[in-house]
Amino acid sequence: MKKLASFLTLTLIAIWVSGCDQTTGNACDGWESIRPTKNDIATISAKLKRQILSHDKHGAKTCGWKP
């Protein structure tokens, strides 16, 4: 029983440590600005337009996206 407890403890520690191996990248990886077409702009709601604009402004400020 003691061997099993030791084995499980070591296994859990190995799993916990392996989750910390990513050291590259930043919060902006995987995200990009939203570029609706003219047709999209003509058909989407004003609320969605504001949300898209807010998303893109945040990305420009935080991630350096170009307008």
PDB file of N, CA, C and O in Angstrom:
ATOM      1  N   MET A   1       0.820  -1.194   0.000  1.00  0.00           N
ATOM      2  CA  MET A   1       0.000   0.000   0.000  1.00  0.00           C
ATOM      3  C   MET A   1       0.863   1.256   0.000  1.00  0.00           C
ATOM      4  O   MET A   1       0.525   2.256  -0.634  1.00  0.00           O
ATOM      5  N   LYS A   2       1.994   1.189   0.728  1.00  0.00           N
ATOM      6  CA  LYS A   2       2.885   2.344   0.793  1.00  0.00           C
ATOM      7  C   LYS A   2       3.505   2.632  -0.578  1.00  0.00           C
ATOM      8  O   LYS A   2       3.677   3.790  -0.959  1.00  0.00           O
ATOM      9  N   LYS A   3       3.839   1.556  -1.318  1.00  0.00           N
ATOM     10  CA  LYS A   3       4.407   1.726  -2.660  1.00  0.00           C
ATOM     11  C   LYS A   3       3.397   2.377  -3.593  1.00  0.00           C
ATOM     12  O   LYS A   3       3.755   3.229  -4.406  1.00  0.00           O
ATOM     13  N   LEU A   4       2.137   1.977  -3.476  1.00  0.00           N
ATOM     14  CA  LEU A   4       1.087   2.550  -4.308  1.00  0.00           C
ATOM     15  C   LEU A   4       0.912   4.039  -4.008  1.00  0.00           C
ATOM     16  O   LEU A   4       0.767   4.843  -4.929  1.00  0.00           O
ATOM     17  N   ALA A   5       0.926   4.404  -2.746  1.00  0.00           N
ATOM     18  CA  ALA A   5       0.789   5.814  -2.364  1.00  0.00           C
ATOM     19  C   ALA A   5       1.963   6.632  -2.900  1.00  0.00           C
ATOM     20  O   ALA A   5       1.776   7.746  -3.390  1.00  0.00           O
ATOM     21  N   SER A   6       3.156   6.085  -2.806  1.00  0.00           N
ATOM     22  CA  SER A   6       4.344   6.769  -3.325  1.00  0.00           C
ATOM     23  C   SER A   6       4.246   6.929  -4.843  1.00  0.00           C
ATOM     24  O   SER A   6       4.534   7.995  -5.386  1.00  0.00           O
ATOM     25  N   PHE A   7       3.839   5.858  -5.513  1.00  0.00           N
ATOM     26  CA  PHE A   7       3.693   5.903  -6.968  1.00  0.00           C
ATOM     27  C   PHE A   7       2.664   6.957  -7.384  1.00  0.00           C
ATOM     28  O   PHE A   7       2.922   7.746  -8.293  1.00  0.00           O
ATOM     29  N   LEU A   8       1.514   6.977  -6.734  1.00  0.00           N
ATOM     30  CA  LEU A   8       0.478   7.946  -7.066  1.00  0.00           C
ATOM     31  C   LEU A   8       0.932   9.373  -6.777  1.00  0.00           C
ATOM     32  O   LEU A   8       0.630  10.288  -7.543  1.00  0.00           O
ATOM     33  N   THR A   9       1.640   9.561  -5.699  1.00  0.00           N
ATOM     34  CA  THR A   9       2.163  10.889  -5.371  1.00  0.00           C
ATOM     35  C   THR A   9       3.126  11.366  -6.444  1.00  0.00           C
ATOM     36  O   THR A   9       3.020  12.502  -6.908  1.00  0.00           O
ATOM     37  N   LEU A  10       4.057  10.522  -6.841  1.00  0.00           N
ATOM     38  CA  LEU A  10       5.023  10.893  -7.881  1.00  0.00           C
ATOM     39  C   LEU A  10       4.329  11.140  -9.223  1.00  0.00           C
ATOM     40  O   LEU A  10       4.704  12.050  -9.961  1.00  0.00           O
ATOM     41  N   THR A  11       3.329  10.336  -9.530  1.00  0.00           N
ATOM     42  CA  THR A  11       2.589  10.511 -10.777  1.00  0.00           C
ATOM     43  C   THR A  11       1.859  11.853 -10.784  1.00  0.00           C
ATOM     44  O   THR A  11       1.895  12.574 -11.781  1.00  0.00           O
ATOM     45  N   LEU A  12       1.209  12.184  -9.695  1.00  0.00           N
ATOM     46  CA  LEU A  12       0.495  13.459  -9.614  1.00  0.00           C
ATOM     47  C   LEU A  12       1.450  14.645  -9.695  1.00  0.00           C
ATOM     48  O   LEU A  12       1.138  15.651 -10.332  1.00  0.00           O
ATOM     49  N   ILE A  13       2.602  14.533  -9.060  1.00  0.00           N
ATOM     50  CA  ILE A  13       3.604  15.607  -9.147  1.00  0.00           C
ATOM     51  C   ILE A  13       4.093  15.747 -10.581  1.00  0.00           C
ATOM     52  O   ILE A  13       4.248  16.869 -11.062  1.00  0.00           O
ATOM     53  N   ALA A  14       4.338  14.654 -11.270  1.00  0.00           N
ATOM     54  CA  ALA A  14       4.796  14.700 -12.661  1.00  0.00           C
ATOM     55  C   ALA A  14       3.751  15.356 -13.563  1.00  0.00           C
ATOM     56  O   ALA A  14       4.086  16.152 -14.440  1.00  0.00           O
ATOM     57  N   ILE A  15       2.494  15.016 -13.339  1.00  0.00           N
ATOM     58  CA  ILE A  15       1.420  15.630 -14.139  1.00  0.00           C
ATOM     59  C   ILE A  15       1.337  17.122 -13.853  1.00  0.00           C
ATOM     60  O   ILE A  15       1.192  17.923 -14.776  1.00  0.00           O
ATOM     61  N   TRP A  16       1.424  17.494 -12.609  1.00  0.00           N
ATOM     62  CA  TRP A  16       1.340  18.903 -12.219  1.00  0.00           C
ATOM     63  C   TRP A  16       2.491  19.704 -12.815  1.00  0.00           C
ATOM     64  O   TRP A  16       2.269  20.797 -13.336  1.00  0.00           O
ATOM     65  N   VAL A  17       3.703  19.190 -12.751  1.00  0.00           N
ATOM     66  CA  VAL A  17       4.873  19.889 -13.272  1.00  0.00           C
ATOM     67  C   VAL A  17       4.832  19.973 -14.798  1.00  0.00           C
ATOM     68  O   VAL A  17       5.240  20.986 -15.366  1.00  0.00           O
ATOM     69  N   SER A  18       4.354  18.943 -15.460  1.00  0.00           N
ATOM     70  CA  SER A  18       4.341  18.944 -16.924  1.00  0.00           C
ATOM     71  C   SER A  18       3.390  19.999 -17.482  1.00  0.00           C
ATOM     72  O   SER A  18       3.544  20.399 -18.636  1.00  0.00           O
ATOM     73  N   GLY A  19       2.429  20.454 -16.715  1.00  0.00           N
ATOM     74  CA  GLY A  19       1.520  21.501 -17.171  1.00  0.00           C
ATOM     75  C   GLY A  19       2.161  22.866 -17.210  1.00  0.00           C
ATOM     76  O   GLY A  19       1.551  23.810 -17.711  1.00  0.00           O
ATOM     77  N   CYS A  20       3.362  23.002 -16.702  1.00  0.00           N
ATOM     78  CA  CYS A  20       4.041  24.290 -16.620  1.00  0.00           C
ATOM     79  C   CYS A  20       5.155  24.431 -17.650  1.00  0.00           C
ATOM     80  O   CYS A  20       5.996  25.318 -17.505  1.00  0.00           O
ATOM     81  N   ASP A  21       5.196  23.605 -18.671  1.00  0.00           N
ATOM     82  CA  ASP A  21       6.339  23.621 -19.576  1.00  0.00           C
ATOM     83  C   ASP A  21       6.245  24.651 -20.692  1.00  0.00           C
ATOM     84  O   ASP A  21       7.236  24.857 -21.392  1.00  0.00           O
ATOM     85  N   GLN A  22       5.115  25.303 -20.895  1.00  0.00           N
ATOM     86  CA  GLN A  22       5.009  26.297 -21.962  1.00  0.00           C
ATOM     87  C   GLN A  22       5.573  27.615 -21.468  1.00  0.00           C
ATOM     88  O   GLN A  22       5.062  28.200 -20.513  1.00  0.00           O
ATOM     89  N   THR A  23       6.629  28.082 -22.124  1.00  0.00           N
ATOM     90  CA  THR A  23       7.265  29.327 -21.701  1.00  0.00           C
ATOM     91  C   THR A  23       7.257  30.381 -22.799  1.00  0.00           C
ATOM     92  O   THR A  23       7.759  31.485 -22.586  1.00  0.00           O
ATOM     93  N   THR A  24       6.706  30.075 -23.959  1.00  0.00           N
ATOM     94  CA  THR A  24       6.699  31.039 -25.046  1.00  0.00           C
ATOM     95  C   THR A  24       5.280  31.514 -25.307  1.00  0.00           C
ATOM     96  O   THR A  24       4.314  30.913 -24.837  1.00  0.00           O
ATOM     97  N   GLY A  25       5.168  32.598 -26.062  1.00  0.00           N
ATOM     98  CA  GLY A  25       3.864  33.115 -26.429  1.00  0.00           C
ATOM     99  C   GLY A  25       3.384  34.187 -25.464  1.00  0.00           C
ATOM    100  O   GLY A  25       4.023  34.480 -24.454  1.00  0.00           O
ATOM    101  N   ASN A  26       2.241  34.758 -25.806  1.00  0.00           N
ATOM    102  CA  ASN A  26       1.642  35.760 -24.934  1.00  0.00           C
ATOM    103  C   ASN A  26       0.128  35.694 -25.051  1.00  0.00           C
ATOM    104  O   ASN A  26      -0.412  34.846 -25.762  1.00  0.00           O
ATOM    105  N   ALA A  27      -0.548  36.586 -24.358  1.00  0.00           N
ATOM    106  CA  ALA A  27      -2.010  36.558 -24.311  1.00  0.00           C
ATOM    107  C   ALA A  27      -2.638  36.877 -25.667  1.00  0.00           C
ATOM    108  O   ALA A  27      -3.820  36.594 -25.866  1.00  0.00           O
ATOM    109  N   CYS A  28      -1.902  37.445 -26.587  1.00  0.00           N
ATOM    110  CA  CYS A  28      -2.445  37.832 -27.886  1.00  0.00           C
ATOM    111  C   CYS A  28      -2.369  36.705 -28.922  1.00  0.00           C
ATOM    112  O   CYS A  28      -2.984  36.799 -29.984  1.00  0.00           O
ATOM    113  N   ASP A  29      -1.627  35.654 -28.620  1.00  0.00           N
ATOM    114  CA  ASP A  29      -1.523  34.532 -29.559  1.00  0.00           C
ATOM    115  C   ASP A  29      -2.891  33.899 -29.772  1.00  0.00           C
ATOM    116  O   ASP A  29      -3.618  33.637 -28.814  1.00  0.00           O
ATOM    117  N   GLY A  30      -3.228  33.660 -31.005  1.00  0.00           N
ATOM    118  CA  GLY A  30      -4.489  33.008 -31.319  1.00  0.00           C
ATOM    119  C   GLY A  30      -5.656  33.958 -31.492  1.00  0.00           C
ATOM    120  O   GLY A  30      -6.765  33.514 -31.789  1.00  0.00           O
ATOM    121  N   TRP A  31      -5.441  35.238 -31.317  1.00  0.00           N
ATOM    122  CA  TRP A  31      -6.505  36.233 -31.466  1.00  0.00           C
ATOM    123  C   TRP A  31      -6.147  37.185 -32.591  1.00  0.00           C
ATOM    124  O   TRP A  31      -4.968  37.421 -32.855  1.00  0.00           O
ATOM    125  N   GLU A  32      -7.132  37.721 -33.239  1.00  0.00           N
ATOM    126  CA  GLU A  32      -6.903  38.707 -34.298  1.00  0.00           C
ATOM    127  C   GLU A  32      -8.102  39.634 -34.394  1.00  0.00           C
ATOM    128  O   GLU A  32      -9.162  39.381 -33.822  1.00  0.00           O
ATOM    129  N   SER A  33      -7.901  40.709 -35.132  1.00  0.00           N
ATOM    130  CA  SER A  33      -8.990  41.669 -35.275  1.00  0.00           C
ATOM    131  C   SER A  33     -10.111  41.074 -36.121  1.00  0.00           C
ATOM    132  O   SER A  33      -9.903  40.150 -36.907  1.00  0.00           O
ATOM    133  N   ILE A  34     -11.287  41.623 -35.939  1.00  0.00           N
ATOM    134  CA  ILE A  34     -12.453  41.195 -36.710  1.00  0.00           C
ATOM    135  C   ILE A  34     -12.644  42.204 -37.836  1.00  0.00           C
ATOM    136  O   ILE A  34     -12.767  43.402 -37.583  1.00  0.00           O
ATOM    137  N   ARG A  35     -12.669  41.731 -39.058  1.00  0.00           N
ATOM    138  CA  ARG A  35     -12.793  42.601 -40.230  1.00  0.00           C
ATOM    139  C   ARG A  35     -14.080  42.273 -40.982  1.00  0.00           C
ATOM    140  O   ARG A  35     -14.053  41.481 -41.924  1.00  0.00           O
ATOM    141  N   PRO A  36     -15.204  42.864 -40.585  1.00  0.00           N
ATOM    142  CA  PRO A  36     -16.456  42.574 -41.288  1.00  0.00           C
ATOM    143  C   PRO A  36     -16.457  43.191 -42.687  1.00  0.00           C
ATOM    144  O   PRO A  36     -15.833  44.226 -42.922  1.00  0.00           O
ATOM    145  N   THR A  37     -17.159  42.551 -43.598  1.00  0.00           N
ATOM    146  CA  THR A  37     -17.301  43.083 -44.950  1.00  0.00           C
ATOM    147  C   THR A  37     -18.356  44.188 -44.952  1.00  0.00           C
ATOM    148  O   THR A  37     -19.058  44.381 -43.959  1.00  0.00           O
ATOM    149  N   LYS A  38     -18.466  44.911 -46.064  1.00  0.00           N
ATOM    150  CA  LYS A  38     -19.497  45.951 -46.178  1.00  0.00           C
ATOM    151  C   LYS A  38     -20.887  45.342 -46.040  1.00  0.00           C
ATOM    152  O   LYS A  38     -21.774  45.945 -45.436  1.00  0.00           O
ATOM    153  N   ASN A  39     -21.077  44.162 -46.592  1.00  0.00           N
ATOM    154  CA  ASN A  39     -22.363  43.473 -46.459  1.00  0.00           C
ATOM    155  C   ASN A  39     -22.646  43.123 -44.993  1.00  0.00           C
ATOM    156  O   ASN A  39     -23.775  43.269 -44.525  1.00  0.00           O
ATOM    157  N   ASP A  40     -21.624  42.664 -44.277  1.00  0.00           N
ATOM    158  CA  ASP A  40     -21.790  42.366 -42.850  1.00  0.00           C
ATOM    159  C   ASP A  40     -22.226  43.615 -42.091  1.00  0.00           C
ATOM    160  O   ASP A  40     -23.167  43.576 -41.298  1.00  0.00           O
ATOM    161  N   ILE A  41     -21.543  44.704 -42.340  1.00  0.00           N
ATOM    162  CA  ILE A  41     -21.838  45.952 -41.642  1.00  0.00           C
ATOM    163  C   ILE A  41     -23.267  46.409 -41.901  1.00  0.00           C
ATOM    164  O   ILE A  41     -23.923  46.954 -41.014  1.00  0.00           O
ATOM    165  N   ALA A  42     -23.741  46.186 -43.111  1.00  0.00           N
ATOM    166  CA  ALA A  42     -25.099  46.604 -43.470  1.00  0.00           C
ATOM    167  C   ALA A  42     -26.165  45.733 -42.795  1.00  0.00           C
ATOM    168  O   ALA A  42     -27.308  46.165 -42.647  1.00  0.00           O
ATOM    169  N   THR A  43     -25.804  44.515 -42.386  1.00  0.00           N
ATOM    170  CA  THR A  43     -26.826  43.603 -41.879  1.00  0.00           C
ATOM    171  C   THR A  43     -26.743  43.307 -40.383  1.00  0.00           C
ATOM    172  O   THR A  43     -27.718  42.826 -39.807  1.00  0.00           O
ATOM    173  N   ILE A  44     -25.607  43.581 -39.736  1.00  0.00           N
ATOM    174  CA  ILE A  44     -25.500  43.260 -38.314  1.00  0.00           C
ATOM    175  C   ILE A  44     -26.092  44.373 -37.456  1.00  0.00           C
ATOM    176  O   ILE A  44     -26.262  45.505 -37.910  1.00  0.00           O
ATOM    177  N   SER A  45     -26.398  44.034 -36.221  1.00  0.00           N
ATOM    178  CA  SER A  45     -27.021  44.997 -35.311  1.00  0.00           C
ATOM    179  C   SER A  45     -26.005  46.036 -34.825  1.00  0.00           C
ATOM    180  O   SER A  45     -24.793  45.828 -34.893  1.00  0.00           O
ATOM    181  N   ALA A  46     -26.529  47.142 -34.340  1.00  0.00           N
ATOM    182  CA  ALA A  46     -25.680  48.200 -33.797  1.00  0.00           C
ATOM    183  C   ALA A  46     -24.899  47.680 -32.578  1.00  0.00           C
ATOM    184  O   ALA A  46     -23.747  48.059 -32.367  1.00  0.00           O
ATOM    185  N   LYS A  47     -25.528  46.821 -31.788  1.00  0.00           N
ATOM    186  CA  LYS A  47     -24.860  46.257 -30.617  1.00  0.00           C
ATOM    187  C   LYS A  47     -23.651  45.413 -31.027  1.00  0.00           C
ATOM    188  O   LYS A  47     -22.589  45.506 -30.410  1.00  0.00           O
ATOM    189  N   LEU A  48     -23.812  44.593 -32.064  1.00  0.00           N
ATOM    190  CA  LEU A  48     -22.698  43.765 -32.534  1.00  0.00           C
ATOM    191  C   LEU A  48     -21.590  44.640 -33.127  1.00  0.00           C
ATOM    192  O   LEU A  48     -20.407  44.345 -32.958  1.00  0.00           O
ATOM    193  N   LYS A  49     -21.970  45.704 -33.813  1.00  0.00           N
ATOM    194  CA  LYS A  49     -20.963  46.638 -34.351  1.00  0.00           C
ATOM    195  C   LYS A  49     -20.135  47.228 -33.219  1.00  0.00           C
ATOM    196  O   LYS A  49     -18.913  47.317 -33.332  1.00  0.00           O
ATOM    197  N   ARG A  50     -20.784  47.634 -32.126  1.00  0.00           N
ATOM    198  CA  ARG A  50     -20.072  48.191 -30.980  1.00  0.00           C
ATOM    199  C   ARG A  50     -19.155  47.140 -30.345  1.00  0.00           C
ATOM    200  O   ARG A  50     -18.040  47.457 -29.930  1.00  0.00           O
ATOM    201  N   GLN A  51     -19.622  45.901 -30.271  1.00  0.00           N
ATOM    202  CA  GLN A  51     -18.805  44.828 -29.691  1.00  0.00           C
ATOM    203  C   GLN A  51     -17.563  44.556 -30.545  1.00  0.00           C
ATOM    204  O   GLN A  51     -16.471  44.355 -30.015  1.00  0.00           O
ATOM    205  N   ILE A  52     -17.735  44.551 -31.845  1.00  0.00           N
ATOM    206  CA  ILE A  52     -16.598  44.340 -32.752  1.00  0.00           C
ATOM    207  C   ILE A  52     -15.606  45.485 -32.620  1.00  0.00           C
ATOM    208  O   ILE A  52     -14.398  45.257 -32.548  1.00  0.00           O
ATOM    209  N   LEU A  53     -16.108  46.711 -32.588  1.00  0.00           N
ATOM    210  CA  LEU A  53     -15.242  47.877 -32.452  1.00  0.00           C
ATOM    211  C   LEU A  53     -14.488  47.835 -31.121  1.00  0.00           C
ATOM    212  O   LEU A  53     -13.295  48.134 -31.074  1.00  0.00           O
ATOM    213  N   SER A  54     -15.176  47.466 -30.047  1.00  0.00           N
ATOM    214  CA  SER A  54     -14.540  47.358 -28.740  1.00  0.00           C
ATOM    215  C   SER A  54     -13.450  46.283 -28.758  1.00  0.00           C
ATOM    216  O   SER A  54     -12.363  46.492 -28.218  1.00  0.00           O
ATOM    217  N   HIS A  55     -13.734  45.149 -29.370  1.00  0.00           N
ATOM    218  CA  HIS A  55     -12.755  44.057 -29.496  1.00  0.00           C
ATOM    219  C   HIS A  55     -11.517  44.539 -30.243  1.00  0.00           C
ATOM    220  O   HIS A  55     -10.390  44.307 -29.806  1.00  0.00           O
ATOM    221  N   ASP A  56     -11.734  45.207 -31.365  1.00  0.00           N
ATOM    222  CA  ASP A  56     -10.611  45.655 -32.183  1.00  0.00           C
ATOM    223  C   ASP A  56      -9.805  46.763 -31.497  1.00  0.00           C
ATOM    224  O   ASP A  56      -8.581  46.800 -31.621  1.00  0.00           O
ATOM    225  N   LYS A  57     -10.477  47.662 -30.778  1.00  0.00           N
ATOM    226  CA  LYS A  57      -9.758  48.712 -30.053  1.00  0.00           C
ATOM    227  C   LYS A  57      -8.916  48.108 -28.934  1.00  0.00           C
ATOM    228  O   LYS A  57      -7.779  48.525 -28.714  1.00  0.00           O
ATOM    229  N   HIS A  58      -9.472  47.131 -28.230  1.00  0.00           N
ATOM    230  CA  HIS A  58      -8.719  46.461 -27.171  1.00  0.00           C
ATOM    231  C   HIS A  58      -7.494  45.752 -27.745  1.00  0.00           C
ATOM    232  O   HIS A  58      -6.405  45.824 -27.176  1.00  0.00           O
ATOM    233  N   GLY A  59      -7.677  45.070 -28.871  1.00  0.00           N
ATOM    234  CA  GLY A  59      -6.552  44.385 -29.507  1.00  0.00           C
ATOM    235  C   GLY A  59      -5.480  45.346 -29.995  1.00  0.00           C
ATOM    236  O   GLY A  59      -4.289  45.046 -29.913  1.00  0.00           O
ATOM    237  N   ALA A  60      -5.901  46.502 -30.503  1.00  0.00           N
ATOM    238  CA  ALA A  60      -4.933  47.501 -30.961  1.00  0.00           C
ATOM    239  C   ALA A  60      -4.113  48.025 -29.788  1.00  0.00           C
ATOM    240  O   ALA A  60      -2.901  48.207 -29.897  1.00  0.00           O
ATOM    241  N   LYS A  61      -4.782  48.262 -28.674  1.00  0.00           N
ATOM    242  CA  LYS A  61      -4.099  48.793 -27.492  1.00  0.00           C
ATOM    243  C   LYS A  61      -3.225  47.731 -26.831  1.00  0.00           C
ATOM    244  O   LYS A  61      -2.078  48.007 -26.480  1.00  0.00           O
ATOM    245  N   THR A  62      -3.748  46.531 -26.659  1.00  0.00           N
ATOM    246  CA  THR A  62      -3.064  45.471 -25.918  1.00  0.00           C
ATOM    247  C   THR A  62      -2.054  44.708 -26.759  1.00  0.00           C
ATOM    248  O   THR A  62      -0.966  44.383 -26.285  1.00  0.00           O
ATOM    249  N   CYS A  63      -2.411  44.423 -28.006  1.00  0.00           N
ATOM    250  CA  CYS A  63      -1.600  43.529 -28.838  1.00  0.00           C
ATOM    251  C   CYS A  63      -0.895  44.245 -29.997  1.00  0.00           C
ATOM    252  O   CYS A  63      -0.087  43.640 -30.701  1.00  0.00           O
ATOM    253  N   GLY A  64      -1.200  45.524 -30.191  1.00  0.00           N
ATOM    254  CA  GLY A  64      -0.548  46.264 -31.272  1.00  0.00           C
ATOM    255  C   GLY A  64      -1.140  46.000 -32.648  1.00  0.00           C
ATOM    256  O   GLY A  64      -0.470  46.189 -33.663  1.00  0.00           O
ATOM    257  N   TRP A  65      -2.419  45.554 -32.684  1.00  0.00           N
ATOM    258  CA  TRP A  65      -3.054  45.339 -33.986  1.00  0.00           C
ATOM    259  C   TRP A  65      -3.137  46.655 -34.729  1.00  0.00           C
ATOM    260  O   TRP A  65      -3.345  47.707 -34.124  1.00  0.00           O
ATOM    261  N   LYS A  66      -2.979  46.597 -36.015  1.00  0.00           N
ATOM    262  CA  LYS A  66      -3.101  47.795 -36.862  1.00  0.00           C
ATOM    263  C   LYS A  66      -4.550  47.969 -37.269  1.00  0.00           C
ATOM    264  O   LYS A  66      -5.218  46.997 -37.624  1.00  0.00           O
ATOM    265  N   PRO A  67      -5.049  49.211 -37.222  1.00  0.00           N
ATOM    266  CA  PRO A  67      -6.451  49.458 -37.629  1.00  0.00           C
ATOM    267  C   PRO A  67      -6.654  49.255 -39.115  1.00  0.00           C
ATOM    268  O   PRO A  67      -7.767  49.422 -39.615  1.00  0.00           O
TER     269      PRO A  67
END
